[in-house]
Amino acid sequence: MKFIHTADIHLDSPLHRLEAYEGAPVEEIRQASRRAFENLIDLAIDEDVDFVLIVGDLFDGDWKDYNTGLYFIKQVKRLGEARIKVFIVSGNHDAAGKMTRTLPYPDNVHVLSPKKPETQILEDLKVAIHGQSFSKVAVTDNLAISYPDPISGYFNIGMLHTSLTGREGHENYAPCSLDDLVNKGYDYWALGHVHQFEMVAQDPPVVFCGCIQGRHIRESGTKGCVLVTAEEGAPLEITCHHIDVIRWEQVNVDLEGVVSIDAILERFQGVLETVLNRHDPKPVVARVAFGGETDMHAQIAADPEHIKESVRSTAIANFGERAWIEKVNVRTRPKIRTVADPGPLRELSALVGELMSNDPELLALGKELSSLFQKLPSDYRQGDEKLQPDDPQQMRELVEQAHALLVHRLKNEAAAS
């Protein structure tokens, strides 16, 4: 007996402000969830599985039209033609959609009830599938404790969209403990909601399969589904299959020791090439972070846009469509010098040092600048990289960057005069 465990497909999920970036592969990323889903269907047919479990968040809330639902029906019809059944529990994103609850599905697709736990029996396989859909977006009750006892003589599977006792970056929906699941006596727990693969327990297997396609930098690395093979008298075989079509990666580049812009770009190219080779042949959307102590800190801080566009240019010139740079963050530090700066610069450094060690002063500065921040482009006011004047650490980084920029320009003016 074989089955596929998948979840968090987020079919046709909207882009996360990606259109704001010039040259972004918008259409490729917009279609990525569909292409990954087609890979899932192909895998199910090629492996001749008996059924597919979709453990929540098949969709991403309401569709803008019915095309998303019709596309899904077309794909699962392929499974029906191959005599493969599909069992679904709705997750928090599915519960947010109205159209998702009204579209009729093919006969091979069954959505488990949101009213109470339901059991589906596959008599020919001696399999019992237990689960409950979300009835609303925020389910805070422990659903697992109401799941039925296992059926003797059957392979019992629990489907549950949950965060267990909590997972970073995920709302604490349908909370339960690992003991709640293990003590239920099922043979396999198919979990959804957490977008990273995790084998929570092995006896019995309690598994987060992760999402099938990363949609932003917080969903970096390989993504896919789980293929489970059960044979009488043998341990379960649980295999991860990577079916994503685009990868997101954080690329960290240490600039320690570099002495020129060319050296910066050469080091970046080498690090990015290593990342691309690891994911080859999948294209990579990368967020680049420069760090380390370097003599180039002031020059970088003086014109960060030049560095960012040079990085994008280098990626395009050397790797073409294999890589696209989503964002460049500069977190370098100036090289510590024992030679004293001239008096005014020394006084400036002392002032900045005092400010950076005083959180109340940093917060006061942030309050003074908050109205100015509101006038910045939306890219600086939204998302996980937005400017936050009430965050002392972020204000500390801004002050350090402003200091480097001012020192660089003052020294250039002094040299020119």
PyMOL commands that set and color helices and strands:
alter all, ss='L'
color gray80, all
select helices_A, chain A and resi 18-20+26-30+32-46+67-81+92-95+99-101+144-146+178-182+217-219+261-279+297-302+304-322+343-356+359-373+378-380+392-416
alter helices_A, ss='H'
color red, helices_A
select strands_A, chain A and resi 2-6+51-55+85-89+109-111+118-122+127-131+155-161+188-192+198-202+205-208+224-229+237-242+247-254+284-294+323-334
alter strands_A, ss='S'
color yellow, strands_A
deselect
rebuild
show_as cartoon
